[in-house]
């Protein structure tokens, strides 16, 4: 178990909760979206991916587009991870204290900035490890095999998110330590949560896009490229925290997220399908 010692001494605390949360790997679409709607989403996303890749190939801008595609896909994956248990927890636990005012938000800003710094540090750590691993293993970057494997993986996990397949989705089913909020200053908890979430595999992330970002980072064989991918992913995870600067209540934010839980999962699956189809198209053209 990973631990961190708080400033000014004190007992070391775990970076993540030590017990399993029993989080479901993906939603069961029982009410809002029927099987027909999900099937149409799958087919439509695949068509968009293939058509988009074919147009890019004809314009002879494949290399530049692939870079933008991977970075944008990573960012959206991070944004969709807001609909994971830790996304809910961070938004509600790292709130400004007291009535919203200019002074309250000024006092809250160190928490916000340290939270972002934790995400950035986590991205650098992951990028260095995975980029070096890919380089040592001799991965050449955007090869035919890499695009094909990532494309197939995207299709499989897209079908998983849309409820058509059940495939292995190993994750550490843990959340950030909620009790630490009562024992340590808010600014310290902001940094602690940012680092533990920024390392991504210490806590549960509900979107399989994390897997594809990880695989792409390794396949790049390049530390800089790997860091950029995880900076994009973690930026998507971090930016929703800015809602705490708005004059909205926590319950309003949580209800808004809850009402869009299935929509987020549908979008997640569609993105994975479109991304996978696009990569496969690039691989065969």
C-alpha distance (Angstrom), angle and dihedral (degrees) to the residues before:
residue distance angle dihedral
X1 . . .
X2 3.80 . .
X3 3.79 115.9 .
X4 3.78 136.8 -174.5
X5 3.80 127.7 -154.9
X6 3.81 113.3 -133.1
X7 3.80 121.7 -128.0
X8 3.79 118.8 -89.2
X9 3.77 92.0 28.2
X10 3.76 125.2 -78.0
X11 3.76 135.0 131.4
X12 3.81 119.2 -35.7
X13 3.80 111.3 -111.0
X14 3.80 130.0 -154.5
X15 3.78 118.4 -103.7
X16 3.79 88.9 -137.6
X17 3.76 138.5 22.6
X18 3.78 111.9 -82.6
X19 3.78 99.1 -141.8
X20 3.78 130.9 74.7
X21 3.79 114.3 -102.3
X22 3.81 95.7 -160.4
X23 3.80 92.9 -133.0
X24 3.79 116.6 179.8
X25 3.80 115.1 -115.3
X26 3.79 93.2 -133.5
X27 3.78 138.8 -6.6
X28 3.76 125.7 -87.5
X29 3.79 104.8 -131.3
X30 3.77 97.6 -140.6
X31 3.78 102.0 147.8
X32 3.77 121.9 5.8
X33 3.81 102.0 43.9
X34 3.79 122.5 35.6
X35 3.77 124.6 -150.6
X36 3.80 89.1 -102.5
X37 3.80 92.3 56.5
X38 3.79 91.8 47.2
X39 3.80 91.7 48.3
X40 3.80 90.3 50.4
X41 3.80 89.1 49.6
X42 3.79 90.7 51.6
X43 3.81 93.0 49.8
X44 3.79 93.6 43.5
X45 3.80 93.4 48.9
X46 3.81 91.5 49.2
X47 3.81 90.8 50.3
X48 3.81 91.5 49.7
X49 3.80 91.0 49.9
X50 3.81 94.4 49.4
X51 3.81 95.0 43.0
X52 3.80 93.1 46.3
X53 3.79 93.1 49.5
X54 3.81 91.8 47.1
X55 3.81 91.5 52.3
X56 3.79 91.5 48.8
X57 3.79 91.1 49.0
X58 3.79 91.0 53.7
X59 3.81 91.0 49.9
X60 3.83 90.8 54.6
X61 3.83 93.9 -129.2
X62 3.80 97.1 113.2
X63 3.80 97.8 127.7
X64 3.81 95.0 50.8
X65 3.79 92.5 42.6
X66 3.80 92.9 51.0
X67 3.80 90.8 56.1
X68 3.80 92.4 49.8
X69 3.80 90.7 43.9
X70 3.80 93.9 53.8
X71 3.81 93.9 45.4
X72 3.81 93.7 46.2
X73 3.79 91.8 45.7
X74 3.81 90.0 50.5
X75 3.81 92.3 50.4
X76 3.80 93.1 49.4
X77 3.79 89.8 48.0
X78 3.77 90.2 55.4
X79 3.79 90.9 47.7
X80 3.80 91.1 51.6
X81 3.80 90.0 51.6
X82 3.82 85.5 73.6
X83 3.82 84.1 83.3
X84 3.81 90.2 65.3
X85 3.81 123.9 96.9
X86 3.81 91.9 -102.2
X87 3.78 91.3 50.7
X88 3.78 90.0 57.1
X89 3.81 91.2 43.7
X90 3.80 96.1 50.8
X91 3.79 93.5 48.4
X92 3.79 93.3 51.8
X93 3.81 100.7 35.1
X94 3.80 98.0 45.3
X95 3.80 96.2 54.9
X96 3.82 125.4 136.9
X97 3.79 110.1 -93.8
X98 3.81 117.9 -117.6
X99 3.79 132.3 -2.2
X100 3.76 113.4 -17.3
X101 3.78 111.9 -99.7
X102 3.77 138.6 135.7
X103 3.80 92.2 -91.6
X104 3.82 91.7 48.1
X105 3.80 91.8 52.6
X106 3.81 91.8 46.2
X107 3.81 89.4 54.3
X108 3.81 89.5 47.0
X109 3.82 95.3 51.5
X110 3.86 96.5 82.1
X111 3.82 88.1 56.0
X112 3.79 90.8 50.6
X113 3.81 94.0 46.7
X114 3.81 94.7 45.5
X115 3.79 89.4 48.5
X116 3.79 89.0 55.6
X117 3.81 91.4 44.8
X118 3.80 89.2 54.3
X119 3.79 90.4 53.4
X120 3.81 90.8 48.7
X121 3.80 92.3 49.5
X122 3.80 90.7 48.6
X123 3.81 90.4 51.9
X124 3.80 91.8 50.8
X125 3.80 92.6 48.7
X126 3.80 93.2 48.9
X127 3.79 92.8 42.8
X128 3.78 93.7 51.6
X129 3.82 93.4 47.6
X130 3.80 96.3 44.8
X131 3.79 96.4 38.9
X132 3.81 91.8 50.8
X133 3.80 90.7 45.9
X134 3.79 90.9 52.5
X135 3.78 92.2 47.8
X136 3.80 92.7 49.5
X137 3.80 90.0 49.0
X138 3.79 89.9 51.7
X139 3.80 99.7 -118.0
X140 3.82 108.7 170.6
X141 3.80 101.2 -153.2
X142 3.81 122.8 -119.9
X143 3.80 98.3 18.1
X144 3.80 127.5 154.5
X145 3.81 90.9 -105.2
X146 3.80 94.0 47.4
X147 3.80 93.1 49.9
X148 3.78 91.2 46.3
X149 3.80 95.2 49.4
X150 3.81 93.6 45.2
X151 3.80 90.2 46.1
X152 3.79 93.7 52.7
X153 3.79 90.9 45.0
X154 3.79 90.1 52.8
X155 3.80 91.8 51.6
X156 3.81 93.0 48.3
X157 3.79 95.1 48.3
X158 3.79 91.1 42.2
X159 3.79 89.0 57.8
X160 3.81 87.4 46.3
X161 3.81 92.5 54.9
X162 3.80 91.7 46.5
X163 3.78 90.7 53.7
X164 3.81 99.5 -111.7
X165 3.82 97.1 109.3
X166 3.77 136.7 28.6
X167 3.78 110.2 -148.0
X168 3.81 130.4 164.2
X169 3.79 113.0 -76.4
X170 3.81 106.2 177.6
X171 3.78 112.2 -166.6
X172 3.79 135.0 152.9
X173 3.78 99.1 -104.7
X174 3.77 96.5 -143.6
X175 3.77 137.7 115.8
X176 3.77 134.7 -149.1
X177 3.85 112.6 -78.0
X178 3.80 105.3 -89.5
X179 3.80 93.8 -172.0
X180 3.81 91.6 60.8
X181 3.81 88.2 71.8
X182 3.81 89.8 70.3
X183 3.81 94.9 46.8
X184 3.81 106.0 44.8
X185 3.81 139.2 41.7
X186 3.77 117.7 -82.8
X187 3.81 93.9 -117.4
X188 3.80 91.2 55.1
X189 3.80 92.3 48.8
X190 3.80 89.3 49.7
X191 3.79 91.0 57.7
X192 3.80 92.7 41.3
X193 3.78 92.9 52.3
X194 3.79 91.8 44.4
X195 3.79 92.9 54.0
X196 3.80 96.0 43.9
X197 3.80 92.0 47.3
X198 3.80 92.8 40.1
X199 3.79 90.4 59.7
X200 3.84 85.0 58.0
X201 3.81 98.0 -162.8
X202 3.81 96.1 67.0
X203 3.80 90.9 71.2
X204 3.80 135.9 31.0
X205 3.82 117.3 -81.4
X206 3.77 113.5 -169.6
X207 3.81 98.5 -155.7
X208 3.84 119.7 79.3
X209 3.81 87.3 -149.9
X210 3.81 83.3 92.1
X211 3.81 88.5 67.5
X212 3.79 93.2 53.8
X213 3.80 92.2 46.6
X214 3.80 89.1 51.3
X215 3.80 92.5 48.1
X216 3.81 91.6 47.1
X217 3.81 90.7 50.2
X218 3.80 91.3 53.3
X219 3.81 93.4 42.1
X220 3.80 91.5 52.2
X221 3.81 89.6 66.3
X222 3.80 86.3 -154.5
X223 3.80 127.3 108.4
X224 3.80 95.1 -151.7
X225 3.81 93.2 50.7
X226 3.80 91.4 47.0
X227 3.81 92.1 50.4
X228 3.81 91.7 48.9
X229 3.82 91.2 52.3
X230 3.79 92.7 52.3
X231 3.79 93.0 42.0
X232 3.81 87.0 56.7
X233 3.82 92.3 46.7
X234 3.80 92.8 47.1
X235 3.79 92.3 45.5
X236 3.79 87.2 59.3
X237 3.79 89.9 50.4
X238 3.80 93.5 47.6
X239 3.81 105.1 42.7
X240 3.84 96.7 70.5
X241 3.82 86.4 67.4
X242 3.81 87.0 74.4
X243 3.82 87.5 76.4
X244 3.80 86.1 79.0
X245 3.81 88.2 73.0
X246 3.80 90.6 60.5
X247 3.83 123.8 87.4
X248 3.80 94.2 -109.0
X249 3.78 128.2 117.7
X250 3.76 124.3 -115.6
X251 3.79 92.0 -118.7
X252 3.83 90.0 54.1
X253 3.81 90.8 53.1
X254 3.80 93.3 46.2
X255 3.80 92.2 47.9
X256 3.81 90.9 49.1
X257 3.80 90.3 53.2
X258 3.80 93.0 45.2
X259 3.81 92.8 51.8
X260 3.80 89.6 53.7
X261 3.80 98.9 42.8
X262 3.79 95.7 107.9
X263 3.80 92.5 40.3
X264 3.81 89.2 54.7
X265 3.80 91.0 50.7
X266 3.81 90.6 48.5
X267 3.80 90.3 51.3
X268 3.80 90.0 45.9
X269 3.79 91.5 55.1
X270 3.78 92.4 44.8
X271 3.79 92.5 51.6
X272 3.79 91.5 50.3
X273 3.80 91.6 50.0
X274 3.81 94.3 46.5
X275 3.81 92.1 45.8
X276 3.80 92.5 47.7
X277 3.80 93.0 47.2
X278 3.82 91.3 48.6
X279 3.81 92.8 50.9
X280 3.79 92.4 48.2
X281 3.79 89.7 50.3
X282 3.80 91.3 51.0
X283 3.80 89.1 48.9
X284 3.80 95.9 54.6
X285 3.81 99.9 38.0
